[in-house]
Amino acid sequence: MPKIFDLNIEDVLENWEPYHAIREVISNALDEQAISNTKQIEIKEGEDGWHIRDFGRGIQIEHFTMNENPEKLEATDGVIGKFGVGLKDALATFNRNGINPEIRSVHGTFTVEAHTKHGFDEISTLHVVYDDTPNEIEGTDVYLAGATESQIFEAKDLFLKFTNNRAVEITKYGSILESTDTDIAAGPNRVYINGVLANEEDNFLYSYNITSLTKQMRKALNRERTNVGRATYTERIKSILKASDSDEVKAALSEQIKKRSSGDQCDEVGWGEVAQVAIQSLADRQEVVYVTEQEMLNNPDEMEMMRMEGRAIITLSEMDRERIPEGLATTFESYVDEWNESFEFNYILEERLTNSEREIYLKTSKILALVGWSELNSPEVLISETMQQDRGKEIEFGSGNTVVITGGAVGMWDGEKITIKRSQLSGLSTYAATLLHEAAHASSGATDATRHFESELTCYLGICAEKAI
């Protein structure tokens, strides 16, 4: 004779849909597969309806109580559920939506009916009707009469197992997954916890499967497993990204850090700790200089030199800039230090110049006189064998005349004297161009790429043109 077991459930979880209840059945089947190390579960439609089947030890009447499951609590990998609430909630949801479950295992057959509570005829609750006649079956078979194909598909869509997401990298905290591609449709990126969907994120770079839960996460995860708040899993996703060693992930984060100043970056890079990972990754892949907006506005000359050297300029907030450890990446300050330290002068006396070089050098006063400098007030002009070490290659203009060096100076006004690199004495026009450029700094007191300096150079051009004509 069947026995009746009171579940003590009236109407609960009104917001649950049938696919939420089916999710719980699938979760239990997957947990049993993991704990008993048995073959893959089956979800298929038979002649009598949809079946969810595992091949474990078989469900027993004790599993319908609401207690913590010691096996699941002790398990560390691959187990979804921990508490004995999911199955009871699922049965209540099935009952409310006209789905009739029949659960069969070697330990008997279990169905659900509403009965009055013993001694309280006015109160009706759900009961498990238990027939302990053994079934010749391996594992547990849950038959859901009345469940539709779309409900089954919606439930499966909540599991990473049934998606096509490639694991880009697996860390000790969880997996970084390629953008979402499920059986239902592509959509926002997803956050899974032990393989079950917790939330969807519209502006995440990747999807994630968190497998190592923090105490906070365990506390926050309740009977409603979807739409878990971002605060619950943020720290774990940070840990996953910080532990990443994949070139693919680091390259993707590098591209995102370039967008940070415009606000178009993914949300992960909006977190300071992840931003540091991205900053270092970009510095490892490309010659970049990290500057603040204020540094960019106040130092146009240095910004131009960075561009001439082929360096990418990445704008960061003051806070992000302060977070960069010394030596981790090139900042504006370290770039300036590097630039200053790169100068190495080896002055050469006039008598040591070649005849052709001396002939050009002796025209210094005449060149400066073209733009108004007299011999009395002209700045001292010295020639150096060297100027800057390893700062790039020379660029030729016009008829092969080298006038600037990409990433390296060929002339310098230091506030007292002009120093010109010996290589500029290779031709009169080359030397004159460099000399007048530095003279414009001396007369204007302005730096490169400023309006004042450009005006001074323009004035020089006009004076030279007038005298030439």
C-alpha positions, -999 to +999 in steps of 0.1 A: +000+000+000+014+034-009+026+057+019+019+094+021+047+118+030+038+154+039+060+180+021+045+208+042+041+230+011+012+252+002+018+280-023+055+291-026+078+307-052+050+323-072+076+338-095+090+304-106+080+292-140+080+255-151+115+258-165+128+268-131+114+236-116+129+216-145+162+233-138+162+218-103+155+183-116+184+186-141+206+200-113+199+170-091+206+146-120+240+164-128+249+163-091+242+126-088+263+120-119+292+139-104+290+124-070+285+088-082+308+091-111+283+076-135+276+082-171+260+113-187+225+121-178+198+119-205+171+144-213+148+131-240+112+128-251+096+094-250+062+082-260+049+091-226+065+125-223+098+141-213+122+122-191+152+134-172+174+104-162+206+099-143+224+066-137+234+070-101+222+053-069+185+061-072+163+086-053+150+076-018+121+090+003+147+108+025+156+130-004+123+148-001+131+163+033+145+199+035+179+193+050+215+201+040+230+173+019+262+162+036+276+147+003+270+179-016+284+201+011+316+181+012+319+179-026+342+206-041+339+201-078+310+200-102+282+199-076+254+225-081+230+221-052+238+220-015+205+222+003+174+201+002+151+228-010+153+226-048+134+194-053+105+204-030+102+238-047+102+221-080+074+198-070+053+227-058+059+246-091+050+215-112+017+211-092+008+248-097+014+246-134-004+214-142+027+192-147+025+158-131+059+143-121+064+106-116+098+097-102+111+061-104+142+044-090+152+011-076+138+023-043+103+028-055+079+052-073+071+087-061+042+109-073+027+141-059-008+148-046-026+174-024-039+160+008-053+175+041-028+176+069-033+150+096-056+165+122-062+196+103-089+189+076-091+226+066-054+227+056-043+211+023-006+206+015+014+187-011+023+151-002+046+126-019+028+094-026+054+067-021+051+031-035+082+012-022+079-016-047+114-018-063+118-009-100+142-026-123+160+006-132+195+021-129+196+056-113+165+079-112+140+086-140+119+117-136+089+117-160+072+150-164+037+146-178+025+179-193+060+195-197+065+211-231+095+210-254+100+248-250+100+245-212+127+217-214+148+239-238+144+269-215+156+249-186+186+234-205+195+269-216+203+277-180+232+252-179+267+258-193+268+221-202+242+226-229+257+257-245+284+260-272+307+282-252+343+275-256+365+278-225+391+303-234+410+296-202+405+276-170+418+290-137+416+277-102+387+301-095+367+293-126+366+295-164+367+324-189+343+316-217+338+328-252+308+351-259+275+334-254+262+309-279+234+287-266+209+263-280+183+291-278+201+321-292+232+343-289+228+371-264+244+389-235+274+374-218+267+352-189+279+344-154+275+308-143+281+294-108+291+258-109+277+256-144+242+271-137+233+305-150+234+332-122+230+364-143+234+380-177+257+409-184+252+432-214+286+448-213+310+420-202+339+410-224+335+374-216+312+349-200+324+332-168+318+299-149+327+304-113+337+270-097+354+282-065+329+300-043+337+325-016+319+325+017+300+356+006+288+338-025+277+308-006+258+330+018+242+351-010+231+321-032+196+313-021+166+294-035+164+318-065+195+310-084+190+333-114+194+371-114+220+369-087+233+405-080+266+415-095+281+422-061+279+385-053+303+374-080+324+405-088+353+396-066+355+361-080+356+373-116+384+397-107+403+367-093+397+347-124+410+375-147+440+383-124+449+346-125+447+344-163+478+336-182+462+333-216+476+354-245+441+355-259+426+370-228+455+394-222+454+407-258+416+413-255+421+432-222+448+452-238+425+464-265+399+473-239+422+495-219+427+517-250+390+525-248+389+533-211+393+571-215+363+572-238+341+551-216+335+525-243+354+497-225+339+465-212+327+466-176+355+443-163+382+469-172+362+494-152+373+475-121+407+489-109+423+456-103+414+443-137+425+476-153+459+470-138+461+436-155+451+452-188+475+480-183+504+457-178+493+434-206+492+463-231+526+475-219+540+440-226+526+440-261+531+475-274+552+506-267+527+527-248+529+557-224+502+561-198+493+598-192+465+616-174+444+642-193+461+670-174+495+657-184+484+655-220+471+691-220+501+706-203+528+689-222+521+690-260+558+689-268+564+656-250+532+642-265+544+649-300+578+633-293+560+602-281+540+600-313+572+606-333+587+576-315+557+555-325+544+551-290+507+548-283+495+574-258+468+559-234+449+583-212+441+572-177+423+587-148+444+601-119+433+571-098+443+545-124+476+563-129+483+562-091+476+525-090+504+516-115+534+503-095+567+518-103+584+500-132+552+482-143+546+504-173+558+536-188+540+567-174+545+603-183+569+608-154+590+578-163+590+587-200+604+622-191+631+606-169+640+582-196+641+610-222+664+632-200+687+602-193+689+594-230+710+625-237+747+618-240+769+646-252+804+642-267+813+677-278+838+680-306+861+709-312+860+729-344+894+718-355+884+682-353+857+687-379+863+677-415+869+704-440+833+702-454+818+701-419+839+731-408+829+751-439+792+746-430+797+753-393+815+786-400+783+798-417+765+797-383+766+835-377+753+842-413+724+818-409+714+833-375+718+868-390+691+859-416+665+860-388+678+889-368+705+875-345+736+896-342+770+883-333+768+899-299+735+883-288+736+851-308+735+819-286+765+797-283+763+768-308+782+736-301+786+704-320+783+670-304+792+636-318+763+621-299+729+634-288+705+607-278+710+570-276+687+545-292+658+569-299+649+559-335+658+564-371+664+594-392+637+607-416+647+623-449+627+651-465+629+669-498+660+660-518+674+636-492+681+661-465+677+648-430+661+673-408+647+654-378+651+621-361+620+601-352+621+596-315+656+613-312+668+648-310+693+663-335+693+697-318+687+710-284+683+745-268+689+741-230+682+777-221+719+787-224+733+772-256+723+753-287+738+718-292+736+702-327+744+667-336+774+663-358+754+644-384+735+676-393+767+690-408+763+666-437+746+695-457+741+732-454+703+730-456+702+702-430+724+722-406+706+755-413+672+738-407+682+724-373+700+756-363+670+778-371+647+754-354+666+756-321+671+794-325+633+797-327+632+780-293+658+804-280+640+835-292+605+824-284+612+806-251+585+781-263+585+744-267+576+723-298+540+719-309+529+752-292+512+781-309+539+805-298+567+783-312+549+778-345+544+815-349+581+821-343+590+796-370+565+811-394+581+845-388+616+830-395+603+816-428+589+850-439+621+868-431+642+842-450+619+843-480+621+881-481+659+881-480+662+853-505+640+871-531 
